[in-house]
Amino acid sequence: MNDTHSTPAAKDEFTAPPAGTPALPRAASFAELDLPAEVLDVLAGLGLDTPFPIQSATLPDALAGRDVLGRGRTGSGKTLAFGLPLLVRAAGRRAESRRPHALVLVPTRELAQQVTAALEPFARALKLRLATVVGGMSIGRQATALRDGAEVLIATPGRLMDLVERKDCRLDRVAATVLDEADQMADLGFMPQVTELLDLVRPEGQRMLFSATLDRNVDLLVERYLADPVVHSVDPSSATVSTMDHHVLHVHGADKFATATEIAARDGRVIMFLATKAAVDRFTKHLLGSGVRAAALHGGKSQPLRTRTLDRFRSGEVPVLVATNVAARGIHVDELDLVVNVDPPADHKDYLHRGGRTARAGESGLVVTLVTPEERRDVARLMADAGIRPQVTQVRSGEAALTRITGARKPSGVPVDGAAKSQEGVRRGGAAFRGMGTVPGRPGRAKNESRKAADARKAAEARQAARIRRGK
């Protein structure tokens, strides 16, 4: 096994393929890699000269055309680790209509959009056309983009299968394929679609599989589709980092939502996870009525609304994002220092992916889980499976301990403007909040956009540039 970093076996460990050709030496800088001048210019313009560990380990082998099996925690820079070799391989050849040359498969719409945004500057420099196909958006427009020709396709499995079945996309010219977050694709039941799609790409092509965790769920993919892969693991299986603090707050059931509300009223952004879509909508409505500016994100929302919600959260217009696990992957937000599990996740992998929204690129972060008495045993087992020893504290709403750990404070109690309007009304085009820029679901800027919204949009664009500079 050509591990870059050896770690003890854990419950999400996988059986590595037999060792083959030794891995190439790590790259100390981008300049020493066999990258086109156009790519190096973009990297220099973004202030990037030193690769992140996952990039340093995998780029030499990936650029050499080897199949790569890589594990790195969320936020470690995997996108450029697979994206740069993919783009370099696709450069110099014009794709025919409906026949892309490179493919990236991801589990969620949000992650597809994040990958597209990170790769776009490099694709533009190499004169490559990107196409993104995901559910919840117009399939007709996506078919048109493929018909017009795209060298690189970024897709979720379900929507891509729809386009293949409609004969709007053919994969027989795909020479490089990436599976990003393969474990979540398996967990979400996408494996039959993923294998069917992989059977359609060129069998002699390059395959790269990247994920925060690699376990037995992806063994089928490794054994069936990767040829003599180089294995790189730059983070422990638990994906914890020294800059991330984990707290379990024991709460009484009757006090749970009062506690969560005070945490939401803190100064700063926070993502709060709940178990169901209905619970997310109810809690968001409660926060708005309590004077906390919040927005809901889950699979029941339209894609335009989800996109606008994430944009507002990144810009700081909405400091509280209330979400189901749909948001646990694909949300890259700089300077997010708190994630709260209002409802504990179902297993340790969900916990790690939720927590991965904070402490990105070496920044500090805090993960807090609210636990009622009947949940204590299950959460203790979950933490053990994740390899985490959290600090446990008994808290009640209004107590100093809660404020000390999370920055919680009493909400104003003054309903946020527009709080009475339902989320369904937002989906039909109504404004969830007054003076917050564009109307969700409608392209372009609102005619009477406020100066505050314009400033927030500019700040969001600056943060996107910063994310690219950090290699996300």
C-alpha angles and dihedrals in degrees: 000000000000097000116172089205124018118223134175116270113268138180093271093047118125136210106257120220117254114284114264132160109006118254117260119251119276119266115242093194140010090242093068093055125092094253126145116257090245091060093046089051091054091047090050091048089054091049093249119142105135119060122228113249095264090049094045090051102043107030097076092053095039092050088050089059098252122147107252132205107192135178123190131148120261110280093026096117101265093146095067090037090067099019100063095052090044093053093044091053092049095047122107099029127088114225120231121235112293092358114103121190099213133034135199116190118198132172101232141041092235093054091048090055092047092052091048092051093049095049099040098086091052093044090051091051090051092045092242124149119227125203125190120200120185138148121266093044132089109290089196093061091046091051089051092052090053092045090053089053133259127193095201124041123195111191150159112235099241098052093042090054089052091054093045091051090049088052089239090123135035122191101194092105096051107120099171126040130184128194109198119193090003093172092061091049087056092046091051093052097252095126096102091051093044093052092045090053093046089053088061099054123084107288093217093051128113118268126197123185119193130177144147088239131023117196141150091293090074098042090099091057094046095048097041104038112022117080115208092329124198108235120217123179114177099167135045117262091254089059092215121149133203092242093059120086121201122207130181111201114199109214136174113252094239091052098045100098094040087055092047091048093054090049090051090052091061123117106265141033124304137175114216120195125208129179103243140031091240091052091050092052093046094048092046090052089049092051092050090051090049093055099262116129104228141153134203126234125186143124093275092068121091116254094246089053092047090051093049091046092053092046090053092047093050092048092049096242087119109033096185124061115188111197150161122227090284085086097047091093129041099027110119111179123166119226095014104150103172137054119177125198100205085174113032113243123254097247143000095267091057088049092053094047092049091047090048089076088079134048090040123172092002097311120136122258145172129219116196126187122193110215128188120205094262091052098051098092095048093046092049089054091046092053091049091051089050092050092240130137105197127194107252121211133171108226142172130196112274095024124130092234091062091051092046093054102037108014089246119174138172112276120239094246090221107123115242113250109271094017091131091063112093125235087244088060089053090053089054089056103271119135114255091201131019119248095013101127124247125024110253114255095023122102122236130017125312114258094242099037113170123241089240091057092048091051090048091052091052090050090052091052090051091051090051090055089049091052091054091048088055091054098246 
